[in-house]
Amino acid sequence: MIRGTILQALYLNAFGVDAPVNIHDPYAMPRGVLARVMELSHVLPARSEMNAAVRYLQQKGYVEAVWDEDGEFTLVRLTTQGMDLVEGNLKDPGVLLPRR
């Protein structure tokens, strides 16, 4: 559920009714903003779980991430493949998307 919530948050940031967090890159979200969005969705994993989820999504090509020297992501960006997954054009049994 963590992986799907991350993807959905990024997707809604880019395509939702409100302006994206970063109008110059609507597909990207800083870690702190993503953590707050997840908290508001009643899903707030431990830092290590969130890092692991982003690593999985990055390895699958659903997101791009910027990592700091401590191994924590600082920014995550939705890719076209990630958009396809959220829109239902791709399936991945390792990603459970929340219901909208």
Backbone as JSON Lines, residues from 0, in Angstrom:
{"i":0,"aa":"M","n":[0.82,-1.19,0.0],"ca":[0.0,0.0,0.0],"c":[0.87,1.26,0.0]}
{"i":1,"aa":"I","n":[2.06,1.2,0.62],"ca":[2.94,2.37,0.68],"c":[3.37,2.77,-0.73]}
{"i":2,"aa":"R","n":[3.77,1.79,-1.54],"ca":[4.22,2.08,-2.9],"c":[3.11,2.73,-3.72]}
{"i":3,"aa":"G","n":[1.93,2.17,-3.64],"ca":[0.8,2.7,-4.38],"c":[0.4,4.09,-3.92]}
{"i":4,"aa":"T","n":[0.48,4.33,-2.62],"ca":[0.14,5.64,-2.08],"c":[1.13,6.69,-2.56]}
{"i":5,"aa":"I","n":[2.41,6.33,-2.64],"ca":[3.42,7.25,-3.16],"c":[3.11,7.6,-4.61]}
{"i":6,"aa":"L","n":[2.85,6.58,-5.43],"ca":[2.55,6.83,-6.84],"c":[1.3,7.68,-7.0]}
{"i":7,"aa":"Q","n":[0.28,7.36,-6.25],"ca":[-0.97,8.11,-6.36],"c":[-0.77,9.57,-5.93]}
{"i":8,"aa":"A","n":[0.01,9.79,-4.88],"ca":[0.28,11.16,-4.42],"c":[1.0,11.96,-5.51]}
{"i":9,"aa":"L","n":[1.98,11.34,-6.15],"ca":[2.71,12.02,-7.22],"c":[1.8,12.3,-8.41]}
{"i":10,"aa":"Y","n":[0.96,11.34,-8.75],"ca":[0.04,11.49,-9.87],"c":[-0.97,12.62,-9.61]}
{"i":11,"aa":"L","n":[-1.56,12.61,-8.43],"ca":[-2.54,13.64,-8.09],"c":[-1.9,15.02,-7.99]}
{"i":12,"aa":"N","n":[-0.64,15.05,-7.57],"ca":[0.09,16.32,-7.53],"c":[0.2,16.91,-8.94]}
{"i":13,"aa":"A","n":[0.47,16.06,-9.92],"ca":[0.65,16.53,-11.3],"c":[-0.66,16.81,-12.01]}
{"i":14,"aa":"F","n":[-1.68,15.97,-11.74],"ca":[-2.9,16.05,-12.53],"c":[-4.14,16.42,-11.74]}
{"i":15,"aa":"G","n":[-4.01,16.71,-10.46],"ca":[-5.16,17.05,-9.63],"c":[-5.68,18.45,-9.92]}
{"i":16,"aa":"V","n":[-6.73,18.81,-9.22],"ca":[-7.36,20.12,-9.43],"c":[-6.54,21.28,-8.86]}
{"i":17,"aa":"D","n":[-5.76,21.02,-7.83],"ca":[-4.91,22.06,-7.24],"c":[-3.62,22.19,-8.03]}
{"i":18,"aa":"A","n":[-2.99,23.34,-7.92],"ca":[-1.69,23.55,-8.58],"c":[-0.66,22.61,-7.97]}
{"i":19,"aa":"P","n":[0.25,22.07,-8.8],"ca":[1.29,21.18,-8.27],"c":[2.23,21.91,-7.32]}
{"i":20,"aa":"V","n":[2.92,21.14,-6.51],"ca":[3.89,21.69,-5.54],"c":[4.95,22.51,-6.27]}
{"i":21,"aa":"N","n":[5.43,22.01,-7.39],"ca":[6.46,22.69,-8.17],"c":[5.93,22.87,-9.59]}
{"i":22,"aa":"I","n":[5.54,24.09,-9.94],"ca":[4.95,24.3,-11.26],"c":[5.95,24.09,-12.39]}
{"i":23,"aa":"H","n":[7.24,24.17,-12.09],"ca":[8.27,23.95,-13.1],"c":[8.52,22.46,-13.35]}
{"i":24,"aa":"D","n":[8.17,21.62,-12.4],"ca":[8.28,20.17,-12.54],"c":[7.13,19.53,-11.77]}
{"i":25,"aa":"P","n":[5.94,19.51,-12.35],"ca":[4.75,19.05,-11.63],"c":[4.78,17.57,-11.26]}
{"i":26,"aa":"Y","n":[5.69,16.81,-11.84],"ca":[5.75,15.37,-11.55],"c":[6.65,15.06,-10.35]}
{"i":27,"aa":"A","n":[7.3,16.08,-9.79],"ca":[8.26,15.88,-8.7],"c":[7.71,16.39,-7.38]}
{"i":28,"aa":"M","n":[8.18,15.76,-6.3],"ca":[7.76,16.16,-4.97],"c":[8.92,15.93,-3.99]}
{"i":29,"aa":"P","n":[9.24,16.93,-3.16],"ca":[10.27,16.74,-2.14],"c":[9.79,15.76,-1.06]}
{"i":30,"aa":"R","n":[10.74,15.15,-0.39],"ca":[10.45,14.15,0.63],"c":[9.48,14.68,1.7]}
{"i":31,"aa":"G","n":[9.75,15.86,2.22],"ca":[8.92,16.39,3.3],"c":[7.47,16.59,2.88]}
{"i":32,"aa":"V","n":[7.26,17.05,1.66],"ca":[5.9,17.25,1.17],"c":[5.21,15.9,0.98]}
{"i":33,"aa":"L","n":[5.94,14.93,0.41],"ca":[5.37,13.6,0.23],"c":[5.01,12.98,1.58]}
{"i":34,"aa":"A","n":[5.87,13.12,2.57],"ca":[5.58,12.58,3.9],"c":[4.31,13.21,4.47]}
{"i":35,"aa":"R","n":[4.14,14.51,4.27],"ca":[2.94,15.19,4.78],"c":[1.68,14.71,4.05]}
{"i":36,"aa":"V","n":[1.77,14.55,2.74],"ca":[0.63,14.05,1.96],"c":[0.26,12.64,2.43]}
{"i":37,"aa":"M","n":[1.26,11.81,2.66],"ca":[0.99,10.45,3.12],"c":[0.36,10.45,4.51]}
{"i":38,"aa":"E","n":[0.84,11.34,5.36],"ca":[0.26,11.47,6.69],"c":[-1.22,11.86,6.61]}
{"i":39,"aa":"L","n":[-1.53,12.79,5.73],"ca":[-2.92,13.21,5.55],"c":[-3.78,12.08,4.97]}
{"i":40,"aa":"S","n":[-3.14,11.13,4.29],"ca":[-3.83,9.96,3.74],"c":[-3.89,8.82,4.76]}
{"i":41,"aa":"H","n":[-3.43,9.1,5.98],"ca":[-3.4,8.12,7.07],"c":[-2.45,6.96,6.78]}
{"i":42,"aa":"V","n":[-1.39,7.26,6.03],"ca":[-0.34,6.29,5.75],"c":[0.98,7.01,5.95]}
{"i":43,"aa":"L","n":[1.66,6.73,7.04],"ca":[2.97,7.34,7.25],"c":[3.94,6.27,7.74]}
{"i":44,"aa":"P","n":[4.66,5.68,6.79],"ca":[5.62,4.64,7.15],"c":[6.86,5.21,7.83]}
{"i":45,"aa":"A","n":[7.63,4.33,8.42],"ca":[8.93,4.72,8.97],"c":[9.82,5.17,7.82]}
{"i":46,"aa":"R","n":[10.83,5.96,8.14],"ca":[11.74,6.47,7.09],"c":[12.32,5.33,6.27]}
{"i":47,"aa":"S","n":[12.74,4.27,6.94],"ca":[13.35,3.14,6.22],"c":[12.36,2.48,5.27]}
{"i":48,"aa":"E","n":[11.09,2.38,5.68],"ca":[10.06,1.79,4.82],"c":[9.79,2.69,3.61]}
{"i":49,"aa":"M","n":[9.78,3.98,3.84],"ca":[9.54,4.91,2.74],"c":[10.7,4.87,1.75]}
{"i":50,"aa":"N","n":[11.93,4.83,2.26],"ca":[13.1,4.71,1.39],"c":[13.05,3.42,0.59]}
{"i":51,"aa":"A","n":[12.68,2.31,1.24],"ca":[12.6,1.02,0.55],"c":[11.52,1.05,-0.54]}
{"i":52,"aa":"A","n":[10.41,1.68,-0.25],"ca":[9.32,1.77,-1.24],"c":[9.78,2.59,-2.45]}
{"i":53,"aa":"V","n":[10.45,3.7,-2.21],"ca":[10.92,4.53,-3.31],"c":[12.0,3.79,-4.11]}
{"i":54,"aa":"R","n":[12.87,3.05,-3.43],"ca":[13.89,2.27,-4.15],"c":[13.23,1.23,-5.06]}
{"i":55,"aa":"Y","n":[12.22,0.54,-4.57],"ca":[11.49,-0.44,-5.38],"c":[10.88,0.25,-6.6]}
{"i":56,"aa":"L","n":[10.19,1.35,-6.38],"ca":[9.54,2.07,-7.48],"c":[10.57,2.58,-8.49]}
{"i":57,"aa":"Q","n":[11.72,2.99,-7.99],"ca":[12.79,3.46,-8.88],"c":[13.36,2.3,-9.7]}
{"i":58,"aa":"Q","n":[13.6,1.17,-9.05],"ca":[14.14,0.01,-9.77],"c":[13.19,-0.49,-10.84]}
{"i":59,"aa":"K","n":[11.9,-0.34,-10.62],"ca":[10.89,-0.76,-11.59],"c":[10.67,0.28,-12.69]}
{"i":60,"aa":"G","n":[11.24,1.48,-12.51],"ca":[11.11,2.53,-13.52],"c":[9.88,3.4,-13.36]}
{"i":61,"aa":"Y","n":[9.19,3.29,-12.23],"ca":[7.97,4.08,-12.01],"c":[8.27,5.49,-11.51]}
{"i":62,"aa":"V","n":[9.41,5.67,-10.87],"ca":[9.83,6.98,-10.39],"c":[11.33,7.15,-10.62]}
{"i":63,"aa":"E","n":[11.74,8.39,-10.58],"ca":[13.15,8.75,-10.48],"c":[13.33,9.37,-9.11]}
{"i":64,"aa":"A","n":[14.48,9.18,-8.51],"ca":[14.7,9.73,-7.17],"c":[16.1,10.31,-7.05]}
{"i":65,"aa":"V","n":[16.21,11.33,-6.21],"ca":[17.5,11.92,-5.86],"c":[17.78,11.47,-4.43]}
{"i":66,"aa":"W","n":[18.97,10.95,-4.21],"ca":[19.35,10.4,-2.9],"c":[20.46,11.22,-2.29]}
{"i":67,"aa":"D","n":[20.43,11.37,-0.97],"ca":[21.51,12.08,-0.28],"c":[22.59,11.09,0.15]}
{"i":68,"aa":"E","n":[23.62,11.61,0.77],"ca":[24.76,10.76,1.17],"c":[24.4,9.78,2.28]}
{"i":69,"aa":"D","n":[23.29,10.0,2.97],"ca":[22.85,9.08,4.01],"c":[21.93,7.99,3.49]}
{"i":70,"aa":"G","n":[21.68,7.98,2.17],"ca":[20.83,6.95,1.58],"c":[19.34,7.22,1.69]}
{"i":71,"aa":"E","n":[18.98,8.49,1.89],"ca":[17.57,8.85,1.95],"c":[17.23,9.69,0.72]}
{"i":72,"aa":"F","n":[16.04,9.46,0.17],"ca":[15.68,10.25,-0.99],"c":[15.3,11.66,-0.55]}
{"i":73,"aa":"T","n":[15.63,12.62,-1.39],"ca":[15.28,14.01,-1.1],"c":[14.2,14.51,-2.05]}
{"i":74,"aa":"L","n":[14.09,13.86,-3.2],"ca":[13.1,14.24,-4.21],"c":[12.71,12.98,-4.97]}
{"i":75,"aa":"V","n":[11.43,12.88,-5.3],"ca":[10.96,11.75,-6.09],"c":[10.11,12.31,-7.23]}
{"i":76,"aa":"R","n":[10.25,11.69,-8.42],"ca":[9.59,12.21,-9.62],"c":[8.9,11.06,-10.35]}
{"i":77,"aa":"L","n":[7.64,11.24,-10.68],"ca":[6.85,10.26,-11.4],"c":[7.3,10.18,-12.86]}
{"i":78,"aa":"T","n":[7.45,8.95,-13.37],"ca":[7.82,8.74,-14.77],"c":[6.57,8.39,-15.58]}
{"i":79,"aa":"T","n":[6.73,8.32,-16.89],"ca":[5.59,7.93,-17.73],"c":[5.15,6.51,-17.42]}
{"i":80,"aa":"Q","n":[6.08,5.65,-17.09],"ca":[5.73,4.27,-16.72],"c":[4.93,4.26,-15.41]}
{"i":81,"aa":"G","n":[5.29,5.13,-14.48],"ca":[4.53,5.26,-13.24],"c":[3.13,5.77,-13.5]}
{"i":82,"aa":"M","n":[3.0,6.71,-14.43],"ca":[1.67,7.21,-14.8],"c":[0.83,6.08,-15.38]}
{"i":83,"aa":"D","n":[1.43,5.27,-16.24],"ca":[0.71,4.14,-16.83],"c":[0.22,3.18,-15.76]}
{"i":84,"aa":"L","n":[1.02,2.96,-14.74],"ca":[0.62,2.06,-13.66],"c":[-0.57,2.64,-12.89]}
{"i":85,"aa":"V","n":[-0.51,3.9,-12.55],"ca":[-1.61,4.54,-11.82],"c":[-2.89,4.54,-12.65]}
{"i":86,"aa":"E","n":[-2.75,4.75,-13.95],"ca":[-3.92,4.82,-14.84],"c":[-4.48,3.44,-15.19]}
{"i":87,"aa":"G","n":[-3.79,2.37,-14.76],"ca":[-4.29,1.02,-15.01],"c":[-3.85,0.41,-16.32]}
{"i":88,"aa":"N","n":[-2.93,1.07,-17.02],"ca":[-2.42,0.53,-18.29],"c":[-1.34,-0.52,-18.07]}
{"i":89,"aa":"L","n":[-0.78,-0.58,-16.89],"ca":[0.22,-1.58,-16.49],"c":[-0.26,-2.23,-15.2]}
{"i":90,"aa":"K","n":[0.21,-3.44,-14.95],"ca":[-0.08,-4.13,-13.69],"c":[1.24,-4.51,-13.03]}
{"i":91,"aa":"D","n":[1.28,-4.4,-11.72],"ca":[2.43,-4.83,-10.94],"c":[1.9,-5.37,-9.62]}
{"i":92,"aa":"P","n":[2.03,-6.67,-9.38],"ca":[1.51,-7.23,-8.13],"c":[2.21,-6.69,-6.89]}
{"i":93,"aa":"G","n":[3.35,-6.03,-7.07],"ca":[4.08,-5.45,-5.95],"c":[3.62,-4.05,-5.58]}
{"i":94,"aa":"V","n":[2.65,-3.52,-6.33],"ca":[2.15,-2.17,-6.06],"c":[0.64,-2.23,-5.94]}
{"i":95,"aa":"L","n":[0.14,-1.95,-4.75],"ca":[-1.29,-1.89,-4.49],"c":[-1.7,-0.44,-4.43]}
{"i":96,"aa":"L","n":[-2.48,-0.02,-5.42],"ca":[-2.94,1.37,-5.46],"c":[-4.18,1.54,-4.6]}
{"i":97,"aa":"P","n":[-4.22,2.62,-3.82],"ca":[-5.42,2.88,-3.01],"c":[-6.6,3.21,-3.92]}
{"i":98,"aa":"R","n":[-7.79,2.96,-3.42],"ca":[-8.98,3.33,-4.18],"c":[-9.16,4.83,-4.15]}
{"i":99,"aa":"R","n":[-9.62,5.37,-5.27],"ca":[-9.86,6.82,-5.33],"c":[-11.3,7.13,-5.05]}
